[in-house]
């Protein structure tokens, strides 16, 4: 695995070191987990922003709701999953 060096503040390094000790894990793994968690939170935040913008456009929001309702009706198709789709 390739690595690179980044600079972080002394305070951040100390926090990272403390968490690594608590978790009994390498600091690199703790940092990787933190970055991945932040990335996922960012995706959710951006998604929430997009839905909020969509809700402001009544026509677009009604179309979204209609489409979701249409897909929800497919649950009632009662396909067991054994059927082959063409």
C-alpha positions as YAML, in Angstrom:
chain: A
units: angstrom
residues:
- id: 1
  name: UNK
  ca: [0.00, 0.00, 0.00]
- id: 2
  name: UNK
  ca: [1.33, 3.39, -0.94]
- id: 3
  name: UNK
  ca: [1.31, 6.14, 1.64]
- id: 4
  name: UNK
  ca: [1.90, 9.85, 1.72]
- id: 5
  name: UNK
  ca: [2.64, 12.40, 4.37]
- id: 6
  name: UNK
  ca: [0.27, 15.15, 5.44]
- id: 7
  name: UNK
  ca: [0.61, 17.84, 8.05]
- id: 8
  name: UNK
  ca: [-1.88, 18.10, 10.89]
- id: 9
  name: UNK
  ca: [-1.87, 20.27, 13.96]
- id: 10
  name: UNK
  ca: [-0.26, 19.06, 17.15]
- id: 11
  name: UNK
  ca: [-3.67, 19.07, 18.81]
- id: 12
  name: UNK
  ca: [-5.18, 16.88, 16.06]
- id: 13
  name: UNK
  ca: [-2.22, 14.51, 16.26]
- id: 14
  name: UNK
  ca: [-2.70, 14.19, 20.00]
- id: 15
  name: UNK
  ca: [-6.41, 13.46, 19.59]
- id: 16
  name: UNK
  ca: [-5.65, 10.90, 16.90]
- id: 17
  name: UNK
  ca: [-3.09, 9.27, 19.17]
- id: 18
  name: UNK
  ca: [-5.56, 9.12, 22.08]
- id: 19
  name: UNK
  ca: [-8.30, 7.56, 19.95]
- id: 20
  name: UNK
  ca: [-5.84, 5.05, 18.54]
- id: 21
  name: UNK
  ca: [-4.84, 4.04, 22.04]
- id: 22
  name: UNK
  ca: [-8.45, 3.70, 23.16]
- id: 23
  name: UNK
  ca: [-9.30, 1.61, 20.09]
- id: 24
  name: UNK
  ca: [-6.01, -0.27, 20.23]
- id: 25
  name: UNK
  ca: [-5.62, 0.43, 16.50]
- id: 26
  name: UNK
  ca: [-3.00, 2.16, 14.38]
- id: 27
  name: UNK
  ca: [-3.44, 5.89, 13.94]
- id: 28
  name: UNK
  ca: [-3.55, 5.40, 10.18]
- id: 29
  name: UNK
  ca: [-6.59, 3.11, 10.50]
- id: 30
  name: UNK
  ca: [-8.36, 5.57, 12.82]
- id: 31
  name: UNK
  ca: [-7.71, 8.39, 10.36]
- id: 32
  name: UNK
  ca: [-8.96, 6.30, 7.42]
- id: 33
  name: UNK
  ca: [-12.16, 5.45, 9.31]
- id: 34
  name: UNK
  ca: [-12.69, 9.11, 10.21]
- id: 35
  name: UNK
  ca: [-12.24, 10.21, 6.61]
- id: 36
  name: UNK
  ca: [-14.66, 7.54, 5.34]
- id: 37
  name: UNK
  ca: [-17.24, 8.54, 7.93]
- id: 38
  name: UNK
  ca: [-16.86, 12.19, 6.97]
- id: 39
  name: UNK
  ca: [-17.23, 11.29, 3.28]
- id: 40
  name: UNK
  ca: [-20.48, 9.43, 4.00]
- id: 41
  name: UNK
  ca: [-21.83, 12.31, 6.10]
- id: 42
  name: UNK
  ca: [-20.99, 14.70, 3.28]
- id: 43
  name: UNK
  ca: [-22.91, 12.55, 0.79]
- id: 44
  name: UNK
  ca: [-25.95, 12.52, 3.09]
- id: 45
  name: UNK
  ca: [-25.70, 16.28, 3.63]
- id: 46
  name: UNK
  ca: [-25.53, 16.94, -0.12]
- id: 47
  name: UNK
  ca: [-28.43, 14.55, -0.72]
- id: 48
  name: UNK
  ca: [-30.52, 16.35, 1.90]
- id: 49
  name: UNK
  ca: [-29.71, 19.68, 0.25]
- id: 50
  name: UNK
  ca: [-30.75, 18.32, -3.14]
- id: 51
  name: UNK
  ca: [-34.06, 17.02, -1.78]
- id: 52
  name: UNK
  ca: [-34.69, 20.33, -0.03]
- id: 53
  name: UNK
  ca: [-34.15, 22.15, -3.33]
- id: 54
  name: UNK
  ca: [-36.42, 19.66, -5.09]
- id: 55
  name: UNK
  ca: [-39.18, 20.23, -2.52]
- id: 56
  name: UNK
  ca: [-39.08, 23.96, -3.25]
- id: 57
  name: UNK
  ca: [-40.12, 23.26, -6.85]
- id: 58
  name: UNK
  ca: [-43.70, 22.02, -6.41]
- id: 59
  name: UNK
  ca: [-44.00, 20.56, -9.91]
- id: 60
  name: UNK
  ca: [-40.71, 18.70, -9.65]
- id: 61
  name: UNK
  ca: [-41.55, 17.47, -6.15]
- id: 62
  name: UNK
  ca: [-44.98, 16.22, -7.25]
- id: 63
  name: UNK
  ca: [-43.34, 14.36, -10.11]
- id: 64
  name: UNK
  ca: [-40.86, 12.79, -7.65]
- id: 65
  name: UNK
  ca: [-43.67, 11.69, -5.33]
- id: 66
  name: UNK
  ca: [-45.64, 10.29, -8.27]
- id: 67
  name: UNK
  ca: [-42.64, 8.30, -9.47]
- id: 68
  name: UNK
  ca: [-41.97, 6.90, -5.99]
- id: 69
  name: UNK
  ca: [-45.60, 5.92, -5.63]
- id: 70
  name: UNK
  ca: [-45.43, 4.19, -9.01]
- id: 71
  name: UNK
  ca: [-42.41, 2.18, -7.90]
- id: 72
  name: UNK
  ca: [-44.06, 1.34, -4.59]
- id: 73
  name: UNK
  ca: [-46.91, -0.28, -6.49]
- id: 74
  name: UNK
  ca: [-44.47, -2.78, -7.99]
- id: 75
  name: UNK
  ca: [-44.18, -4.36, -4.55]
- id: 76
  name: UNK
  ca: [-47.75, -5.52, -5.04]
- id: 77
  name: UNK
  ca: [-46.70, -7.48, -8.19]
- id: 78
  name: UNK
  ca: [-46.07, -10.48, -5.90]
- id: 79
  name: UNK
  ca: [-43.04, -11.72, -7.81]
- id: 80
  name: UNK
  ca: [-41.20, -14.29, -5.73]
- id: 81
  name: UNK
  ca: [-37.86, -13.61, -7.39]
- id: 82
  name: UNK
  ca: [-37.79, -17.00, -9.12]
- id: 83
  name: UNK
  ca: [-39.22, -15.62, -12.35]
- id: 84
  name: UNK
  ca: [-36.86, -14.69, -15.13]
- id: 85
  name: UNK
  ca: [-37.11, -11.11, -16.35]
- id: 86
  name: UNK
  ca: [-37.07, -10.70, -20.11]
...
